[in-house]
Amino acid sequence: MKKLLFIICLVFIGCKGSSQEKEVSPKETSPKKEQFKITKSEAEWREQLTDMQFYVLRKAGTEVAGSSELLHNKQKGVYTCAACGTALFKSEHKYDSGSGWPSFDREIKGNVAFDVDHKIGYARTEEHCANCGGHLGHVFNDGPSETTGKRHCVNGAALKFVPAQ
C-alpha cells in the first residue's frame, strides 16, 4: 500500500500541467527598446544628473513623498525635463493633489509619452519624456473633475522649473 501511494505521489509530482501555459514567441520575451531623439550612455547620464535625478529618470525610481522643492512652487513658468530640457508641463496646470508629489492635470502634448507599467502587480500608466525617455511618474484618473480628471503624479527630481519672463 505504501509503495502504491508513493508511486501515485510521484506521478502527480511528475505531471506537468500545461493547460494554463501560454507559448511565448521570442519576439515577446525580448524587451522593446524605444528610440528617442536624445540618447546617451549610462555613464553620460550619470555624469550629467544628480544621484536622485539619475535614480528617478534613468532607473524609474520614486523620490520620497513631500521631498521635492517643486512641490509647493506657485510661480508662473514651465516645468522641463531635468535630463534634456524638454518642456513638459505648464504652471497653470499644476495643482495640489495632496499626494506629496508635484501634480498636473495635463501635459504639453507631444512632449510626454506613455506606457503601461506592471511593476507593483497591477497596470499603471507610466509617463516619460518623449525626447530622452526619462521616467517622470504615473498618470491616475483621480484628478480634478472640472478639468481633465487626470493626475499626472510627477517626481520633482525629474523636473526643472523655468520661470516665466
C-alpha angles and dihedrals in degrees: 000000000000090000091051092049089048092052092048090051091050091051092051093046091046095050114098113212107216103168092100097041120110122206109239120207119218087247091063095048098054112082114245113248114211118208117228130189090240116049128169136167120260089253092054092050091047090053093049101041134058116248092260093046090050092048093051102035102036103026098036091240128159126232120225112277112260094017100105119101087211093060095091098027109135100174121122115252145082131297111222135189109275090217104048108006097243112157106247111163137016121227092234088065094052119104139168106260094172089235097115094246130088106270132199131184093217143011131227099270115249095015098079122058127198137215138165118259123196097177096123097042102272136061119275129171107247120199128205139171109280091215104049104011094240113164111246106173137268139301122230133185095233099088129119109314091206090066125022102327088231128121114201098199103199132184108240089217088065091058141069120196120226111193119223115256 
